[in-house]
Amino acid sequence: MNALRQYTDLYNAHCKDIDAHAPALLNELRPRAFEALQGKELPDTHTEGYERTSLDEMMTPDRGLNIMRLGHSFDLSTAIRCELPNVSTLQAYLVGDTFVPTEGLDRRLPEGVIFTSLARACEQWPDIIKPRLGTLADLNDVPTALNTLLCQDGAVVRIPAGTHLEKPLQIVNVFDGAEPQMAVRRLLVIVEKDASAMILTCDHSKSDTHSCLSLQVTEAWLDEGASLDICDMEETAASNARCSRLYVSQQTGSQLRANIVTLSCGTTRNDMRTDINGERCRTEINGMAICTERRHADNCSVVRHLQPRSHSRQLFKYALDDYAQSAFEGSILVAPTAPYTEAYQSNRNVLASSTARMHTRPQLEIYNDEVSCSHGAATGQLDEQALFYMRTRGIPEREARMMLMQAFMSDVIDSVSIPGLADRLRHLTEMRFRGDTAVCGDCPAK
């Protein structure tokens, strides 16, 4: 039996409880999601685009879901610290899918800025939320439809027109409790006309003693002239699983910079779809993954140029060791309505062992002659000549390998524009390449 059946059966048995503990705006989306799932199955390795990652296998284990919205026992005073040196963030937690603000968060927000739970936002600002929620998410995508069917809460970020938020917003995703759990989260990001924001999301797990699954969908709206820097960072245990969808809509003159960082994971699948719906947009999507043991990271990025005179750049890099297997699929689509597009994509990978495997598939789909586009992929080993040179200069082999791997990732790390975060990532990647556990909680408290 495909794993999807257990979730649709769960919904049929508990739909009244799910609706009773969720906002009305979310409940309105469920019937279409349920209809979209009829006759479908979760993707497995026989599904196109999922040849290396089975979501059916990922979602088969029995995990608890907090349908009745039971209170959490999460203690912020002893929580994983996830703080950035030399920068102050406006921080909140998602404990499972429950929004937990840090003390005084509302008072620290500039006028008109919304940074709160999805449930609260739906109740207090329905005129802002309703036109956007569920509009970008593709219900033909089975994980997205499943998220829409079961989701009860999450987070909302809204930056009003003309507002430039100086401090980054930070969402720390954690699990509460010692039993296997599933968190179905929904994030809605709205950056209105000529506004700007920086958002950092961090996925964490405290231990490797139980299996947790994150099923997350993010919808991000960039209105005319808006600017968004978003960094999604994962540092989780080998037993964890993550399925994340990011949908972005860019309007005229907007700018997006997205960084997808996998420092450690169990089995991860990240999908990003960026629709460039206005002229003169700029889009930069960068990603990096460090996988050891038998860990697995799979990124799929699609950029669709639908209007003219826009520029996009995608750069993804992987460093794999031991028996790690990972995948990347990148796609650029240029519509007939998008002349004078510039779009570039690159995937570069280093295998530090003979047993690591990387699978890559870059794609171009162009329906206009007046464009400049390119894509490429390369997978190889560390430069043995450079390694030999460093060893002749007295650098131990392990240290030399770490330095070369760090240099390999440098352009992705340098692309992170959130203040203080690039330096932190350099430290964390160095720890990973040395074989140490990279824990964001090591950051010194502010």
N, C-alpha and C positions, 0 to 999 in steps of 0.2 A: 504494500500500500504506500502510495506517495505520502510524504509527511504533511502535505497541505491538508489532507482530509482531517487530521486530528485537530487542526485549528478551525476549520469550518464547522466541525462537530462541536467544538468548544463554544463557538459563537452561537450556534443554534441552541445550545443548552443554557447559555448564560447571557443572551442578548439583552434581556431586561436589566440585569445587574450592570452590564457594561454601560448601557445608556443612562441608567440611574446615577452613575458615578462619573459622568463625563458631561462637558458642556453641550448645549443644543446644537451649536454650529458644527461640532465634530460628528454628532449623531446624524445630522442631515446627510453626511457623506457616505455613511455605511451602506445603505441599500445599493448604490451604484457599485461600490467596491465588492459587495457580496455577489452581485450579478456578474461582475467582471471575472470573478474567480470560478464561476461555474464551468466545469469541463476542463479546467486548467490543472497543471501540475507545477510544483516547484522545479526550477531548472536543475538538471544534473549534468554529468559529463557527456551525455549524448545530445545535449541541447547546444545549438550554435551559440558561440560566444561564452560558453561555460565549460569548454572542454577540459579545463584544468581545475575547476572549482565546482563542487556539487553543493548547491544550496539545499537540496533535498537531504543530503547526508548531514549538513550543518544543523538543520532544524529538526532532525528526527528525535534527538534525546528529549526526555521528559523534563521540562523545567517549569518552575513556578511562575505564575503571572498574577500580579496584584490587582485583580479585577475589583475587589471590594475596597480598594484604596485604604488598606490598613496602615496605621501610623508606622513610621520607620523608627529605628533605634539608633540612627546614625548620629554620632557625637562630633560636631564640627571642631571641638577643641582638641580632639585626638585624631582628626581626619588626616588623610593624606594631604600633606602640604604641597601645593602646586603654585608656587609663587616665583615671580621673575625678579632677579636682582636688578636694582637700579630702575625699576619701573613700577608704577602703581596701577593696578587694574581694578575694575569694578567687577567683583566676582560673585558667582552663584554656583550652587551644586545642582546636578540632577541625580538624585539618589534613586536608582532605577529609572523611573520616568517622573518622579516627584520633584518639583522645583523647590529648592531650599535656598533662599537668599542669605547672604552674609549680613551681619548686623548693620543696620542703617543704610542699606543699599538704596532704597527709594529716595532718601534725603540727599544722597550723593549724585543722583542723576540730574542732568540739566533739564530745564523746563521742556516738556513735550516729549522727552525720550521715554520709551516704554522698554523695560527689561524685566520681564516677569513670567509667570507661568502661563502656558497656553490657555488653561481653564479660566484663569482670572481675566486674561485679555479678551477672551470670547464673551465673557459676561459684562465687562466694563466698557469695552470699545468695539462693539459688534460692527459698527459702520466702517471701521478701519480694517478689521480682520476678515469679514465675510467675503469681500470682493477678491481677496488674495488667497485665502486658505483653500488648498485642494485644486487650485486652478492650473498650476504648473505641473504638478505630479501626474505621471502617466499611469492610469489605471490598467493599461494593457500590460504593464510590467507587473508580474505576479508578486514580488516582494513589496512593491509600492502599494498594490491593492490590499495585500495582507496587513501592512502597517495601517492603512486607512480603516480597515475593518475592525482592528483591535485597539487602536490608539485611544488613550483616555487623557493624556496630558503631554507636556513638553515645555517648550520655552518660546517666547516671542521677543524679538528685537525690532523696534521701530524708531528710526531716526527721522524727525520731521524736516520738512524742506528748509534748506539753507543752514542747517545745523552741522557744525563740524565737531564731532566728539573727539576730544583730545586724548582721553584715557581709553585704553583697550577694554572691551568687555570680555570676560573670561567665564566659560561654562566648564565645570569639572564634572565629568560623568563617572559615577562610582556605583557599586552595588553594595547593598546592606544585607547582612546575614551570612550564614554559613552553608545554606543549601543552594542547589542549582537554581538559577533564576533567568528569566527572560524580561528584558526591558524593551517596550515598544514606544519609542520616542518620536515626537514630531517637533521640528524647529521651523519657525517662520521668521524670515528676516526681511524687513522693508526699509530700504534706504531711499528716501524721497528726493525730489528734485534738488540738485546742487548741494546735497548733504554728503557727509563722509563718515566712515566708521571703521574701526579695527576690531575683529572678533577672533578670539582664541578658544577653541574647544579642545579639551583633553580627555581622553578615555584612559581610565586607570583601573587596575584590579590590585587588591592587597596581597593576594596569595594565589597559589596554584592548587588549592585543595578541592575546589569545586568548579563546575563548568557554568559559565554565564554567557548569555547571548544578547547582543545589542542588535535590534532591528530599528534602524533610524532613517527617517526621511526629512530632508531639509529643502525648503523652498525659499529662494533668495530673489528678491525684486530690486533691481537697480533702475530707478527712474532717470529721467533726462539729466545728464550732468552729474550723476551720483558717483561716488567712489567707495569701494569696499575692499578691504584687505582681510582675508579670512584664512586662518591657519588651523588645520584639523590634525591633532597630534595623538597618536596611539602608543601607549606603553602598558601592555596587558600581558597576562600569563599565558603559558602554552595551552592551557585547558580552555581558554576563552574563544568565543567566536563572535564575529562582527559582520553585519551586512548593512552597508550604508549607501543611501542614495542622496545625491545633491543635484537639485534642479535650479538653474539660474536663468533669469531673463534680464537682458541688458537693453536699455533704451538709448536714444541718441546721445552721443558724447559721454557715455558712462565708462568707468574704468573698474575692472576686476583684477585682483591679484589673489590667487588661491594657492595654498601650499598644503599638500597632503603628506604627512610625515608618519611613517611607521617605524618606531624605534624598536619595538618588540611586539609580538602578537602570537596568537594561536593560529586560527584560520580566519583570514580577513578578505572580504570582497568589497571594494569601493567602486561605485559607479557615479560618474559626473556627466551631466548634460548641460551645456551652456548654449543658449539660443541668443544670437546677436540680432536683435529686432530693430536696431536703429543704426544710423550712419555714424561714422567716426568714433566707433567704440574701440577700446583697447582691452585685450584679454590676455592674462598671463597665468598659466596653470603649471605649477611645478610639483614634483613628487619625489620622495625618496623612501626606500624601504631597506631595512637591515634584517636579514633572516638567517638564523642559525638552527642547529638541531634539525627538527622536521617541521619547522614553522612555515607558514604559507601566506603570502600577500599577493592579491590579484587586484590590479587597478584597471578600470576601463574608463577612458575619457573621450567624450564626443563633443566637438565644437561645431555648431551649425551657423554658418554665415548666411543670413537671410536678407541683409541690407548692404548697400555698397560702402566702400571706403573705410573698412575696419581692419584692425590688425590683431592677430592672435599668435601666441607662442606657447608651446607645450614642451616641457622638459621633464622626463622621468628617469631616475637612476636607481639601480638596485645593487646591493652587495650581498651575496649569498655564500654561505659556508656550510660545512657538514653535509647533511642530506636535505637541506632546504630546497623546496620547489616553489617557484613563483611565476607570475604571468603579468603581461601588460598588453592591452589592446587600446590603440588610439585611433581616432577617426576625425578627419576634417571634411566637412561638407560645405561646398560653396554653391548656393542656389543660383538659378538664372537671374535672379533679381539682385545679385551681389557682385557687380563688377568692381574692379580696383581693390579687390581683397588681397591682403597679405597674410599668409597663414603658414606657420612652421611648426614642425613636430619632431622631437628627437627622443629616442630611448637608448640609454647606454647602461651596460650591466657588467659587473665583475664577479667572476666565480672564483672563490678562494679555495675550493676543493674540487676534486675530480668527480665527486658524487652529487654536487649541487646541480640543479637544472633550472634553466630560465626559458620561458616560452613567450615570444613577442610577435605581435601582428599589427604593424602600422598600416593605415589605410587613407587613401584620398578619394573623394567623390566630388568631382568638379563639373559643373554645368555652365561654365562661363569662361570665355577665352581671355578676358582682360584681368588676369590674376597673376600673383606671384606666390607659389606654394611649393613646399618641399616636405619630405618626411624621410626618416631613416632610423635604423636600429642596428646596434652592434653589441655582441656579447663576447667577452674574452677573459683572459687571466691577467693577473698583475704583470706589469712590465718587468720581465726578468733582468733586462739590462740595467734598468734603474735600480732594481733591488740589489744586483751585484755591485753596482757603483757605491751604493750607500753602505753595504757591508764592508767594502774595502776602506771606507772612511771610519770604520770602527763602530758603526751602528749595529746593534744586535738584530738578527733577522726578524724576530717578533716585532721589535720597535719599528723597523723599517717597513714591514708590511702594514702596520697600523698607520704610519705616516702617509704611505701611498694611498691607502683606502680613504683616509681623511681628506687628502688632496682631491681624490676622485669626487667626493661629495661636495666640495667647497662651493661650486657655483650654485647648487641648489640651496645650500644653507645661506649663502650671501643674498639670495633673492628674497629672504624673509625680511619684511620691512617693519614688523612690530618691534618697537624699541626694546632692546635687551634680549630678545628671544634668539636672535642669530648666535650671539655669544653663548647662550645657554645650550643651544643645539650643538655647537662645536664641542662643548664639554661632554654632553651626553653621548654623542656619536663616538668620541674618543674612548669613553668608557666601554661602549658596546664593542668596539674593535679590539680593545684590550681583553675582552672576554669577561668584563665585569658587568654587573646588573646596572642598567641605566635607569635611575629612578628620579622622576621629576621632583618627588618629595624631598630630595637632597637639597633643593634650592634653599638658600638662607631666608629666614623670615624677614619681612619688611620691618 
